[in-house]
Amino acid sequence: MAKKLITVIGATGAQGGGLAKALLADTSGEFAVRAVTRKLDGEAARALATAGAELVRADLDDVGSLQRAFEGAHGAFCVTNYWEHMSPDKEIAQAKNLADASKASGVQHVVWSTLEDTRLRVPLEDTRMPTLHGRFKVPHFDTKGESDAFFDAARTTFLLTSFYWDNLIYFGMGPKPDESGALGFVLPMGDKKLPGIAAEDIGKCAFGVFKRGATTIGKRIGIAGEHLTGAEMAAALSHALERPIAYRPVPPAVYRSFGFPGADDLGNMFQYKAEFETEYCGSRNLAESRALNPELLTFAAWLAKHKSRIPLS
């Protein structure tokens, strides 16, 4: 029986990389992998090729290159990276290119990595958080949620992701010393729970979706490794790093004022997650996530693997 070819967008990135590796490690022989990247000669791409992936160069701004990448594929994993450019218009255009290319190429099952459109609960005229770029509350959420409409529900599974714990390594969200040198973990979440996940587990959950096949098409599936308060995360960090780390909650307005690129977007995001804790956590079922990915990491397990990589300054 012919293998089902899965085209993986961002195959050398966080989400796509996790999926590509899971597909290549699958011993059932059900799938073949077409890894899409802009850097065919990169170390990560070469590693995927060595493991058996077909490498294809494509660009999210070039719908023709995407059509070629999707040609002949049974399935496709589609993801965009807002933080690479921080342009809402570019994000929406790239998502449309992915959707259009998948339709034109006849892909039977698309897994679209998405997020909520926060404006459905916080309209633009709502003053509890500022409106950004003239038409968004949380741009990196709203652009993905708005782009859901481009994808044909008759062939798409909508995979709702969660906060990457890897942000503690790469995005500057890890513990920071105060003036006295004491470490603190800052989040504008108060006592509310934050759904989080290891970035690699998003790809592994997407693999679980492809394994289930057509039964997931048309559904919205939310995934997370754990739902934890800031205090619980700080306690886990303290245990893993063997240093006292205090949870330092701040109001969202203070977080928005920190001034780093995207601080206003992230401040609004955390405020949304806190104010709609029940709905946001409720859409990310932990048991369902583990059923898709039995190797799903808890925060403590993720820390055990990656604690040495978390910068503390």
N, C-alpha and C positions, 0 to 999 in steps of 0.2 A: 504494500500500500504506500502511495506517495506521501511524503511528509508534508505537513501543513507549514508553509513558509510564513513566518512572522517578521514583518518589517518593524524595526525598533528605532524610533526617532530618539536622538540624544543617547545613543548606545554607549558612549564613553562618559556620560554624565551620571548624576546621582540616581535618578529614577530609572532611566533607560538602561544604565549599566547594571543595576540590580536585576532587571528583567532579562537582559541578554545573558548574563551569567547563569541565571536560573534555568533558562531555556537550554543552554549549552550543557548544563550539568544533568539535565533530565535523562534518565536511562531508558525511558519508554520508547524513544525513537519516534515520537509523534510529531515533533517539530523540527524545522530548520530555521536558521536565524540569518536575516539580512540586517546588518548593523549599519545604521546611517550616521555619518559623522562628516564634519568639514575638514578633518585632519586625518587623512588616510595613513600618514606616516607617523602618527603619534604613538607613544608607547602603549596607551590603553587600546588603541585600535589594533595594533600589531598583536597584542595579547589575545584579543577576541578572534582575530584571524587564525592564530595558532591553535585556538580552542575549537575552530571549525566554523566560524561565522564567515559569511560573505560580506565584504566591505563595499559600501557604496557612498560616494560623496553626494550630498544634497544640501540645499540651503532653504531655510524656512521662508525666505523672501522670494524664492524662485519656484513658482508652482509647477513649472515644467520639470524641474529636477526632482520634485516630490512625486510627481506622477510616475516618472521613471523608477523611482525608489519603491513605489507601491505596486508597480506592474507585476502581475502574476502572484501577488501575495494573498494568502487566505486571510491573514489578520495584520493589524497595524497598531502599534502603541504610539499615541500622539501626545506630545507634551511641549509646552513653550517655557521659556525662561525669562520672565519679566525683569528679573534683577540684572540681566545682562545689558539691558538698554534703558530700562525704566521709562519706556514710552508706551502709554496706553494704546495709542493708535497703532503702533507697530505690533503690539501684542495681539490685538484684535485682528489685524490684517494677516498675521502669521497663522493664527488659529483658523481663519477662513481658508487660507491656502491649504492647510492640512486637511480640512474637511472636504474642500472641493477636489483635491487630488485623490483622496481616498474614494470618493464617489466615482470620479472619472475612471479610476483604475479598477473598479469593481471589487474592492476589498469587502469581504463578507462580514468581518467582525473587527470593529475599531474599539480600542480601549482609550478613552480620552481622559487624561489627568486634569481634573478640574477643581473648582472651589465654588462656594456660594456667591451669589450676587447680593451683597449686603444691603443694597438699596431697596430690596423687597421688604426689609424690616426697618431700615433707617432711610426714609426718603430724603432727597437732596435738601428739602426745606426744613428738615429736622436739625435743630441747632445743637443737639447734644454732642456732636462731633463736627469738625469743619468739613466742608466740601472741598475736594482736591481736583486739580486740573479742570475745574469748572463743571464736572459732571460725574464725579465718583466720590464715594465715601472711603472705600478701601480699594485703591486702584488695582493692586495685584490680585485681589479676589474678584472684583466686579468685572474686570475684563474677561476672566475665564468664565464666570457665570453667564455673562452676556453672550459669550461665544458658544455656549451650549446649543444655541439655536441653529448654528451652522451645521451641526452634526445630526445626521439622520438617525432618529431613535430606533428605526427598524434594523439598524446594523451596529449600534453603538452601546457600549457599557460606559456609564459615567462614573469614574472612580474619584471620589472625594478624598483628598489627602489631608494630612495634619502637619502640625509644626514639626520641622526636622530637629531632632536632638543634635544633629550635626551642625546646626547653627551655633552651638556653643564652641565649635572649633573654628568655623570659617566666617561667621557673620558677626563676630565680636560680642556675642551674647552670653559668654561665660562669666564666671565670677571675676570681680574686679576689686583691687584694694582701695580702701578709703585713705584719708590723710594720715591715719595712724598705721596703715598697713594691713588692717583687718579686712578679710575678704567678704564681699557681699554679692548676692545674686539678685539682680534688679529685674522686676517684672511689674507691669501695671495691671495686675490681675487680682489684687486684693486676696480674698480667701477662695476664689473660684478655681475650678479645675481646668487645666489646659491639656487637651488631647495632644499627645506627641507620638513620634514614631522615628525609628532609624530610617534614614533615606533609602538604604538598600532594601529595606522591607517593603517599601512601596512597590518596587519592581517585583519582588517575590510575591506580593499579593496580586499584582497584575498577572503574573504567571498562573496563579490559582484561578483567576478569572478566565484566562484562555483555556485552562484545563477543563473548566466547567462548560465551556462552549456556549451554544446558543441559548442556554437557560438563563444567562445573565444579560442578554441583549435587551435594551430598553430600560434597564434598571439603573438606579443610583445607589452605589455601594460606597459607604464611608468606612475608612480604615484608620486605626490607631493602635499603638502598642500598649499605651496606658493613658488614663486620665489622672493627672496629678496636680495638686496645688503647688504654688511657688514654694511654700514651706516644706512640702514633701520632696520637691526637687532639690532644695537646698540641703535637706537632711541626707538625701542619697549622695549628693556631691561631697558632703562632709565625710561620709563613711568611705567613699571610694578614694578620695584624695587625701584622706587622713589629716585633714586640716579643718578647723571650724569655719563654716561658711554660713553667714546669716542671710536669711531672706529679707530683702529690702523692697517692699511694695511701694510703688509711687503712683500718683494719679496719672491717668492717661495724658492729661494736658502737660504734665512735667516731662513725660517720656517724649511727647511730640516736640518739646523744646530742646532736646539734646543736640539737635543740629546736624547729625550725620545724615548722609543721603538716604532718604526713605524713612526718616524718623517719624514724620507725620503719618505716612501710610501705615507703619507698624503700630504706632500709638493708637490709631483708629482701629486697626485689626484686633489688638489685644482688648480694647474697650468693647468691641463687638462680641468677642468670645466671652468676656466676663458678663456682659449684660444679657446675653442670650445663652448662658451656660447650659441650661436644660436642653434647649433645642440643638445647640452645636454639639454637645457631647452625645446627645441622643441619636444623632445622625451618623455617629462613628462607633459602631457596635464592636466591642472587644472580642466577643466570642466568635462573631462572624469573621473578623480579621484573622483570628487564629485558625479558623477553619480553612480559610484561603491559604494561609501560610503557617503551617505548624511550627516553623522555626522562628516565629515572631519574637523579637527581643523585647524584654522589659527595659525600663530605664536603667535599672541596676545592672542588667546584663550588658546593655550598650556601654555603660560606664566602665565595666570590667574590661571591655575590649579596647576602649578608646580614651581612657582617662589621661594617659600620658600625652595626648595630642591637644588637650584643652589648655590654651594659654591663660596664665593667671596674672597678667600685667597689662 
